[in-house]
């Protein structure tokens, strides 16, 4: 099974992009993994937050397959410990979906259409983080999950 991280906009912070790439390379040793970037919306100054969420949602949905298992990274989602997330990943990897797609939305969150399409919402924390930093936090946690599954000496309890 493949895993994808779908994000809106490029990672412009160099130190964050470097960290994300380090974890992506590590994850790829365990599983097929890709990052899909949806270009930022243009001319949003006169768009309401609802219109921006809707436009982003339409762009994202075009990139999703019918068989994809969709997970939104959302502050209102379910929280996992690292070990619980590893167990969840392990269970999903043996499921029937062809691909698990984790999605980081834009600055206003997700459209109603995206919320309806999602199979699950996961929160990395009750705190709010910049969207670019979420990419780094998520890739590190996904790598950590694979090391837990494989019983490798990265995660300490």
TORLOZA-236254 format. One record per residue: x, y, z of N, C-alpha, C in turn; residue in one letter; residue number from 1. Coordinates in steps of 0.02 Angstrom, whole numbers, plus 50000, padded with zeros to 5 digits. Example, Ala and Ser with C-alpha at 12.3 -4.5 7.8 and 13.67 -1.06 7.14 Angstrom:
TORLOZA-236254
     n_u     n_v     n_w    ca_u    ca_v    ca_w     c_u     c_v     c_w   rest    nr
   50660   49716   50390   50615   49775   50390   50660   49835   50390      A     1
   50642   49888   50354   50684   49947   50357   50645   50002   50394      S     2
This chain:
TORLOZA-236254
     n_u     n_v     n_w    ca_u    ca_v    ca_w     c_u     c_v     c_w   rest    nr
   50042   49941   50000   50000   50000   50000   50044   50062   50000      X     1
   50022   50112   49964   50059   50174   49961   50030   50224   50011      X     2
   50072   50271   50030   50051   50324   50075   50071   50390   50042      X     3
   50026   50439   50046   50040   50505   50018   50024   50559   50069      X     4
   50062   50612   50066   50047   50673   50103   50029   50725   50051      X     5
   49968   50748   50053   49944   50799   50006   49943   50865   50043      X     6
   49976   50915   50015   49982   50980   50048   49964   51035   49999      X     7
   49941   51091   50027   49927   51149   49986   49986   51197   49991      X     8
   50013   51214   49933   50069   51260   49931   50135   51227   49945      X     9
   50188   51255   49917   50256   51229   49927   50280   51244   49997      X    10
   50329   51205   50019   50362   51218   50083   50417   51269   50068      X    11
   50406   51330   50090   50453   51384   50074   50507   51394   50127      X    12
   50495   51370   50187   50545   51377   50240   50599   51323   50229      X    13
   50660   51345   50213   50713   51299   50193   50726   51245   50247      X    14
   50730   51266   50309   50746   51218   50363   50691   51166   50372      X    15
   50629   51186   50360   50572   51140   50365   50575   51091   50306      X    16
   50587   51118   50245   50590   51075   50186   50646   51023   50192      X    17
   50703   51044   50219   50758   50996   50229   50739   50941   50278      X    18
   50706   50960   50332   50684   50910   50381   50633   50862   50352      X    19
   50586   50889   50314   50535   50846   50282   50569   50797   50235      X    20
   50617   50820   50196   50651   50776   50149   50690   50721   50184      X    21
   50720   50736   50241   50756   50685   50280   50708   50630   50300      X    22
   50650   50649   50327   50602   50598   50349   50570   50561   50291      X    23
   50559   50596   50236   50532   50562   50176   50578   50506   50153      X    24
   50643   50520   50151   50692   50470   50130   50690   50410   50178      X    25
   50684   50424   50242   50681   50370   50291   50617   50329   50284      X    26
   50561   50362   50273   50496   50328   50265   50497   50283   50204      X    27
   50528   50306   50150   50529   50267   50088   50566   50201   50095      X    28
   50605   50193   50147   50638   50129   50160   50587   50077   50185      X    29
   50530   50101   50209   50479   50057   50237   50418   50048   50191      X    30
   50403   50101   50152   50340   50101   50115   50345   50150   50057      X    31
   50303   50139   50006   50298   50188   49953   50268   50252   49982      X    32
   50302   50307   49973   50279   50370   50003   50292   50427   49954      X    33
   50243   50470   49948   50252   50529   49904   50219   50590   49936      X    34
   50245   50647   49917   50213   50710   49936   50184   50741   49873      X    35
   50120   50759   49877   50085   50790   49822   50070   50862   49843      X    36
   50090   50909   49801   50079   50979   49818   50027   51010   49771      X    37
   49975   51037   49801   49924   51073   49764   49945   51146   49764      X    38
   49950   51178   49706   49972   51248   49704   49926   51293   49745      X    39
   49957   51344   49775   49918   51393   49812   49868   51427   49766      X    40
   49812   51448   49794   49763   51485   49756   49791   51554   49740      X    41
   49771   51581   49684   49792   51648   49663   49736   51698   49677      X    42
   49755   51760   49687   49707   51815   49695   49654   51801   49748      X    43
   49676   51784   49808   49629   51767   49862   49609   51828   49903      X    44
   49637   51885   49889   49624   51945   49930   49549   51960   49934      X    45
   49513   51950   49880   49441   51966   49879   49397   51904   49889      X    46
   49428   51849   49909   49389   51787   49921   49376   51779   49995      X    47
   49317   51757   50012   49301   51743   50082   49337   51679   50102      X    48
   49347   51668   50167   49376   51604   50190   49337   51544   50164      X    49
   49271   51548   50163   49230   51492   50139   49243   51479   50065      X    50
   49249   51532   50025   49264   51523   49954   49334   51494   49943      X    51
   49381   51516   49984   49449   51489   49979   49449   51414   49996      X    52
   49415   51395   50050   49412   51325   50069   49380   51283   50014      X    53
   49327   51310   49985   49292   51274   49932   49336   51264   49871      X    54
   49371   51317   49850   49415   51313   49792   49472   51264   49804      X    55
   49502   51267   49863   49555   51219   49880   49528   51148   49881      X    56
   49470   51140   49911   49439   51073   49915   49428   51042   49847      X    57
   49405   51082   49800   49393   51057   49731   49459   51034   49699      X    58
   49512   51073   49709   49578   51054   49682   49602   50988   49713      X    59
   49592   50982   49778   49616   50922   49813   49576   50861   49791      X    60
   49511   50867   49789   49468   50809   49773   49484   50781   49704      X    61
   49505   50824   49657   49524   50800   49590   49583   50752   49592      X    62
   49623   50757   49645   49684   50716   49650   49673   50651   49689      X    63
   49612   50641   49713   49598   50582   49754   49565   50527   49713      X    64
   49584   50466   49728   49553   50409   49696   49494   50383   49737      X    65
   49450   50347   49705   49392   50319   49740   49412   50271   49796      X    66
   49467   50234   49785   49489   50185   49833   49535   50212   49887      X    67
   49550   50277   49884   49595   50307   49934   49561   50311   50002      X    68
   49600   50300   50053   49578   50310   50122   49602   50380   50141      X    69
   49556   50425   50154   49573   50496   50163   49575   50515   50237      X    70
   49632   50544   50257   49641   50566   50326   49659   50640   50325      X    71
   49616   50680   50356   49629   50751   50362   49669   50765   50425      X    72
   49722   50804   50419   49759   50826   50478   49726   50890   50502      X    73
   49688   50883   50555   49643   50937   50577   49646   50941   50653      X    74
   49650   51002   50678   49656   51011   50751   49596   50984   50790      X    75
   49540   50973   50756   49480   50946   50790   49475   50870   50783      X    76
   49527   50840   50756   49526   50768   50744   49544   50727   50804      X    77
   49546   50662   50794   49563   50614   50846   49638   50618   50861      X    78
   49654   50615   50925   49723   50616   50946   49748   50546   50960      X    79
   49810   50533   50940   49843   50469   50952   49909   50481   50989      X    80
   49929   50432   51029   49999   50432   51051   50039   50404   50992      X    81
   50104   50407   50995   50145   50381   50940   50135   50306   50932      X    82
   50129   50270   50987   50119   50198   50983   50049   50182   50955      X    83
   49999   50219   50976   49931   50209   50949   49930   50224   50874      X    84
   49964   50276   50853   49967   50292   50782   50002   50236   50743      X    85
   50055   50208   50770   50090   50153   50738   50043   50093   50730      X    86
   50005   50077   50781   49957   50022   50777   49905   50036   50724      X    87
   49881   50099   50722   49831   50118   50672   49860   50110   50601      X    88
   49921   50134   50591   49954   50128   50525   49960   50054   50506      X    89
   49983   50014   50552   49992   49942   50539   49926   49910   50517      X    90
   49872   49928   50552   49806   49900   50535   49784   49925   50465      X    91
   49793   49989   50451   49773   50017   50386   49813   49987   50328      X    92
   49876   49972   50341   49918   49944   50288   49894   49876   50265      X    93
   49858   49842   50309   49831   49776   50290   49759   49782   50265      X    94
   49734   49843   50258   49666   49854   50235   49660   49850   50160      X    95
   49600   49865   50135   49586   49857   50064   49601   49919   50022      X    96
   49613   49976   50054   49626   50037   50016   49693   50030   49979      X    97
   49697   50061   49920   49759   50060   49881   49810   50110   49907      X    98
   49783   50163   49938   49826   50217   49959   49795   50253   50019      X    99
   49836   50270   50067   49815   50313   50122   49840   50383   50105      X   100
   49794   50431   50104   49813   50500   50088   49800   50544   50149      X   101
   49854   50571   50176   49849   50618   50231   49850   50688   50200      X   102
   49805   50731   50222   49798   50796   50190   49807   50852   50241      X   103
   49852   50899   50224   49860   50961   50261   49824   51014   50221      X   104
   49773   51044   50249   49734   51094   50214   49768   51162   50214      X   105
   49732   51210   50187   49756   51278   50184   49746   51314   50251      X   106
   49759   51379   50252   49756   51417   50314   49687   51422   50345      X   107
   49635   51411   50306   49566   51417   50333   49536   51350   50349      X   108
   49574   51296   50339   49548   51230   50355   49518   51197   50293      X   109
   49470   51152   50305   49442   51110   50252   49371   51131   50235      X   110
   49354   51122   50171   49286   51136   50148   49239   51081   50174      X   111
   49174   51095   50173   49125   51045   50193   49130   50983   50150      X   112
   49144   50992   50086   49151   50935   50040   49210   50891   50061      X   113
   49265   50921   50081   49323   50883   50105   49307   50847   50170      X   114
   49273   50881   50215   49255   50850   50279   49210   50789   50268      X   115
   49165   50793   50219   49121   50737   50203   49159   50680   50170      X   116
   49208   50695   50130   49247   50645   50094   49295   50607   50139      X   117
   49314   50637   50194   49365   50608   50238   49340   50544   50272      X   118
   49386   50497   50279   49372   50436   50317   49389   50446   50391      X   119
   49435   50492   50404   49458   50504   50473   49490   50573   50476      X   120
   49485   50604   50535   49522   50666   50549   49569   50651   50607      X   121
   49632   50671   50600   49682   50661   50652   49710   50728   50672      X   122
   49718   50737   50737   49749   50797   50764   49819   50780   50788      X   123
   49868   50819   50769   49936   50810   50794   49944   50840   50863      X   124
   49898   50885   50881   49901   50918   50946   49838   50962   50953      X   125
   49822   50980   51014   49769   51029   51024   49793   51099   51007      X   126
   49858   51106   51002   49887   51171   50983   49880   51180   50908      X   127
   49883   51242   50886   49882   51258   50814   49954   51270   50792      X   128
   49973   51239   50736   50040   51248   50708   50036   51278   50639      X   129
   50088   51312   50617   50090   51335   50547   50087   51273   50501      X   130
   50054   51281   50445   50044   51224   50399   50110   51194   50375      X   131
   50160   51235   50366   50225   51208   50344   50257   51165   50398      X   132
   50249   51186   50461   50278   51147   50516   50241   51081   50526      X   133
   50176   51080   50511   50137   51018   50516   50167   50965   50471      X   134
   50192   50984   50414   50222   50937   50366   50282   50901   50399      X   135
   50323   50940   50434   50381   50911   50467   50359   50867   50526      X   136
   50314   50891   50567   50290   50852   50623   50258   50786   50600      X   137
   50218   50790   50547   50185   50730   50523   50235   50679   50495      X   138
   50282   50702   50453   50329   50654   50423   50372   50621   50477      X   139
   50390   50659   50529   50428   50629   50584   50386   50576   50619      X   140
   50322   50590   50631   50279   50542   50665   50266   50480   50622      X   141
   50261   50489   50557   50251   50431   50513   50314   50388   50514      X   142
   50372   50419   50511   50435   50381   50516   50438   50345   50583      X   143
   50422   50380   50636   50422   50350   50703   50375   50290   50705      X   144
   50316   50296   50675   50268   50240   50674   50299   50178   50641      X   145
   50333   50188   50585   50364   50130   50552   50420   50099   50594      X   146
   50457   50141   50630   50509   50112   50673   50478   50074   50732      X   147
   50422   50096   50756   50386   50060   50809   50361   49993   50783      X   148
   50330   49995   50724   50304   49934   50693   50361   49883   50683      X   149
   50419   49907   50661   50476   49863   50647   50519   49849   50708      X   150
   50499   49877   50765   50536   49867   50827   50609   49892   50822      X   151
   50617   49948   50788   50683   49978   50780   50696   50028   50836      X   152
   50759   50039   50853   50776   50081   50911   50774   50156   50897      X   153
   50716   50183   50882   50709   50255   50872   50664   50284   50925      X   154
   50608   50251   50937   50559   50274   50986   50576   50245   51055      X   155
   50574   50288   51105   50589   50265   51174   50527   50274   51217      X   156
   50514   50224   51258   50458   50230   51306   50483   50223   51376      X   157
